[in-house]
Amino acid sequence: MFFITSIVSNSRPGFGRVTRTFGYASDLLTAHRYVTDNIGSMHECLYDYIVIEDIPSGIHSLCEREEWYRWTGKRWKWLKKKPVQFKGIINFALG
């Protein structure tokens, strides 16, 4: 499954990182469309990143692939690299 999770990169002190998993898609193309078309208005005037994670079924499954997007002010823009502040962190959707 391809889980779509939004992230606030600079949340208020004491609140930790704010994330919300909006949903999932059964294929990557559909997940891309959900993000690029901003289905459900996933920015919500709050989130500045979205990650699509390919996580297989199972217990304690690990993300096999991830794709990142950043909010530009008008749309979600695909990023070639994972943002530095999230290096080493995976499984935003399922923890």
N, C-alpha and C positions, 0 to 999 in steps of 0.2 A: 504494500500500500504506500501511497505517496501522501504523507502528512504535510499540511500547510500551517506553519506557525509564525505568528507575528511577534516582534520583539521590540521593546523600548531599550535603546542602548544606553541612554543616560537618565535613569530613573532617579527619583528624589532620594537623598541620603536616608538610610534606615529602612528602605523598602525593598532593597535587593533588585534583581533584574525582573522586569515585568514581561511575561509572555502570555500568549493566548493561542491555542490550537483551534483554528477556525473549522477545520474539517480535513477531508482526505479525498483522494481520487484513486481509481484502480489502475490508471496509467499516467505516465509522465506528461504526455501531450495535453490531457485534460487538466492536470494540475497547473501546467504552464498557462493555459487559457484562463483558469480561475484567477491566477495572479495578474497576468497582463491585462485582463479585462476588468480587474478589481471587483470581481463578483462579491456582492455583499458589503462593499465599501470597507475593505480590510484595513485601510489606513486609520480610520476612526479618529483623525486629528491627534493621534497619540503615537502610533507605532512607526518606527523608521526603517526597520528591516523585516524581511520575510524570508524564511528558509523552507524549501521543499525537501523533505527527507524521505528516502526510500527505506522503509523499515519492514522487514519480513514478519510474518506471523510467528508467534511463539512467546515464550516467557524469557524475559531479559534479552530480547532481540536488540542487536546493534544496527545503527544506521549504516547502510551499504553505499549510499550515494547521497550527496546533498547539493542543492543549488541555491544561491543567494540572490536577493533583490534588495535594492535600497529605494526608499521613497524620494522622488525628485521634487516634490511640490505639486506635481500634476499627474504623475503616473509612477508605476514600479519599474525600475531599470535593472536589468540583469547584470550581475557582477561576475567577472571572470575569476576572482579570488574571494575566499572567505575573509571577512573583516578581521583584522588583527586581534581585536578585543574578544573574539570568540574562538580563537585558536585553541585547539585541544578540547573543546566542548562539543559533544554530540548528543543526539537524542533529546532535542528540545521538546518534541511532541509527547514522548512517552516517559521521559525522565530517566 
